[in-house]
């Protein structure tokens, strides 16, 4: 919905310049910004936070009917007060209250209030992390936080990482580098320059039968097909069985197939189970397999004095997925990808003149 040139709610005259819509160093824009944020806060509290249940209860068909009647791009503009009130009544009121104690959240955590305040700063400054000149302070802080995360997970100063939109992107990154590293070191083949090698149809990625669906999805997107994903049986606690893994590897080798990566899960979606990392790391070393740990769900245990020991062995992983919009209580989307040896990023290095 468009905003009108005049808005009594925001205290701006009809002759206001276009840049009053942005946070600039002028009394007019600063006042407009404060008024807009205050109005958004009021609508959020009244229409969302103050609800007595985790969902309004409106049936899906009825909600769709109501929203189908909304003109998303009207010809005639409306003032911000009217627009936000409409958003509150038609959208916020019918959103899932993830902070409500009766909400059994599927994926999303109740974000901390301090994190919401940080989101305000992030959205207003609107920094691009593509290059240092677009985000000077943020670039330095990102690298410092990545270094801190690497240290928490037991990596040394050879490690590196990057923030991602979540576990899906991080898992994809881990398997992308696993594929390209295998091709480079075993086959002398650059996937970046030459595409997939002829042997790619024989590549296999191993994971437990209760691993996240993004492992198969990544195999598909990487051009290997979901048939490249081989699931390994679990024990009675839904953890990957190392003995079953050894048998599976022997069977693959007998079929002249090429295992390129092993994915361990720290906190499965359905059971919260944690694969036996020390045993899997030993097998990965013996077989010269890239070990990726999907710790999207359970990675937050690294900060727990009581339960950190459950992650023993994670430091042996070649790459790790961390997700902050789960047990770190941060807003969507916020994840990280950690890499034990930063030089592996060279496999996908890209130079763009306008960014450098």
N, C-alpha and C positions, 0 to 999 in steps of 0.2 A: 504494500500500500504506500502511495506517495504521501509526502508531507506537504502541507500548504505553505505558501509564502508568509502567511500570517498565522500566529498562534498565540492566543492570550495566555494559554497555559505556560508557554515558554517565555512569555514576555518579549516577543520579538515583533517589530513592526513589519508591514508589508514591503517596505523598501529595503529590508535587510539584504546584504550581499550574500552570494552563494556560499562563501566560506564561513558563514555563521553556522552551517551544518557540520562543521568540523571543530575539533578542540584546538583553537588557535590562541595566541597571546593577545586576546582582546576581551574586554569586560563582557561584551555581547555574547561571544561564543562560550565563554566560561560559564556565564549565567545560564545559557541555554543548555549546556552540558549538565550542570548541576540539577536543573529542573527536570531534565529528561531522565536522569538516573534516579532521582527521588520518586518520580512518577512510576518508573519501572519497578522500583522496590515496593511501592505501595500496592501495585497490581499483583506482584508476585506473592506478597504476604497475604493479601485478602483473598485471592483466587486460587492459590496453590498451597502455601504453607499452613493456612488456618483450617484446612479441611479436616474433618474428623475421621476420614477413612482413606485408605491408600488409593482408591479409585472412585470416581463418581458413580459407577455402576451403569452408566449409559451403554446399552447394547451396541455392538459394532455397526449394525445396519443403521441404527438411528444416528450414531455419531457421524457416519459417512454421509448420511442425508443432510445433517446440519452443516457440515463443512463443505459439501458440494454446493451449498447455496452461498458461500462466501466468494465475493469478487476479489480475486487475488491481485489483479492489476487494473484497478478502476481508472476510468478516464478522468474523473473529477477527484481531486485530492482531498484528504481529510486531515484535520489537525492531529498532532501526536497523541493528545489525551484520548480522543475518540478511537484512534487506531489501537493503542495499548489496552484500553478498556475492552475492546472487541477481542483482542488476543487473549486477555485474561479470561473472559467469559466463554470463548469458543475453543480455546486451546489449553491454557494452563489448568482450567477447572477440570478438564478431562484428561490430564496427564497422570502418569503413575507417580505417586508420592514415595520415592525410594527411601526417604528419610523417616517415613511413618513406621512405628514399631510393628504394625501388623502386615507390612509389606514383605513378602518372601521374594526378594529380588532375584531375577533370573541371572543377570550379569552385572548390573550396575549398582555401585555402592552409594550410600548417602555421602555426598561430598562434604568435607569439612568446611566450616564457615571461613576459616583462614584461606582455604583453597579458592572459595568463591571470590574473596577479596582480591586474590592474586589474578584470577581470571579477568577481573575488571581492569587491572593494570595491563594485562597482556593484550586484551582486545583494543584498548585505547591507544597503546603505543604502536600496535600493528607492525611488528618487526618481521622481516623476512630472514630466515636462517640460511638462505642460499649462499651468502658471502658476508665477510666481515664488515664491508662498507655499508651493508643494509641493516646490520644488527650488531654494532660494535660491542656494547656491554653484554648483550645476550649471548653472543658468540663465545666470549670469554667464560661466562657463567655456565653455559652448556658444557664446555670442555671440562671445567672444574667439576661439575656434577657428574659427568660421565666418568672422570677419573676416580671420584669418590665411590661411585657405584662399583666400578671394577675392583677397587680395593676391598669393598665389603664382601664381594663374592670370591675373594681370594686370588684375583689376578695380580700380576706384577706390572712393572712400568712399561712392558711391551704391549699392553692391552690398549684397546680403544673401544669406541662405541658411538652410537647415535640415537637420538630420540625418534620414535616412530608413532604412528597413530594407534598402535595396539599390538596384541599378540599375533594377529593374522599377518601383518606386515613384517613383524620381527621373525616369525617362523619362516616366512618366505625368504627373507634375507639370509637366514642361516643355511637353508637348503640350496639357495642360489650359489652361495660361496662354496658350499660343499661340492656341488656339481662342477663348478668352474675350477676349483682347486684340484679335484681328481683328474679332470681333463688336462690341466696344465702339467701336473707332476707325473702322472702315469702314462699319458698319451702324447705329451708334447703338443697339445692342441689348445689354441685360444678360442674359447667359445665367443668371446666378445668380438673377435675379428672374423671368425669362420663359421659361426653357428654351431649346431650340434654335430658331434663326430658320428661316424657310422656305428660305433659301439654303443651309442646312447640308448638304443632299444633294449640293451641288456642291463642297463643300470637299475639298481634296486635300492630302495630306502626302507630301513627297518624301523618299526615302532611297535608299541604294544597294541593289542586289539581294542583298548579303551583310550587310546590317544585322541587328541583333538582332531576334528574333521579337517582342519587347515593343513594337515600334513599331506593328505591325499589331494587337496586342492592345490597345494604348492607343486606337487609332482605334475599335476595336469598343466598348470601355468608355465612350468619350466620346460614343457615340451616332451616330457617323459611319459605322460599318460598316468592315469591312476593305477594302472596295472603295475607300475614301478613300485608302489607302496606294498610292502610285505608285512603283515601283522604277526606279532609273536604272542603266544599264549601267556596268560598271567597266572599268578598263584592265587590262593584263596583270599588274599587281601587286595586283589586287582592290581598287583605290581608286576611288571615284566619279569618273567622267570629266566634267570641267566642260563640255566641248563637248556631251556627251550630255545633260547637265543643261539646258543652254540650249535644245537641241532639244526636250526633254521639256516644258519650260515653254512654249515656243511652241505645241506641240501642244495643251496643256491650255487655253491662252488661246483658241486657234482653236475649241475645243469649248465655249467659254463656261463653263469650269470655273474654280474659285477656289482657287489654291494659297495655303495659309495658313501653312505651315511647311516648313522644310528641316532634315533631320536629318543631321548629319555624324557619322561614327564614328571614334573614336580607339582603334584596337585591335579589329578584328573578331574574333568568337569563333573562327572556323575558321582564319583566316590571320594575325591580328595586324596587318592592314593599317591604315594611317592615311590617311583622306581628305585631299585637298589643302585645308587649312583657309583659307589666304589667298584662293585663287581662289573657293572656295565662299562665303566671307564677302563678297567683292566682288559676286557674283551676288545674294546675299541682300539686300545694301544696295540694289542697283539695282532689284530686284523688290519691295522693301519686305516681305521675308519674315522671319518669326521664325526665327532660326538656333539650333537646339538641338544641342549636341555631346554625344553619348553617349561619355564617356570612362571608362566603368566599368572597362574592361580596362586601357587604356593611360594613364589619368590620372596614375598614379604616376610617369611619366617627368618630371613637372614638378619632381620633387626630384632628378633625375639631372643631374649636371654634364656628363656626356658626351652624353646623349640629349635633354635638355630642348628643344633646337632643333627636334625633330620635332613639337613642339606649337605652333610659331610660328603665330600667327593665332587661337589659341583665345580670346584676350581679346576678340575681336569677337563672340563668341557671346552671344545673349540669355540663354541658360541652359546649365548644364553639369551632367552627371551624373558623380559620383565614387563609386567603390566601394572600401571599405577592406578587405573580406574577399577581396581578390585580391592584388595586388602590394604592398599596404601590410602584409600579414601580420597582419591583425587577425581576431578571431573573427566568425562570423556572429551576428546580422545587423548590418552597419554600413555605411551609405552616406551620401551627402550630395547635396543639390541646391543649386546656386549660381545666383543671379539677378543679372543685371547692373544692373538698375534695381529697387530694392526696392519702389518704389511699385506695381509690377505685382502684388504680393501683395494689394493692395487689392481686386483682382478677385474674390478668394475669401475676403475677410475675414469673420470670424464672431465675434459677441459672445455669450458665454454668461454670464449673471449669476453663476452659482455659481462660475465660474472667475475672475471679475474682481471 
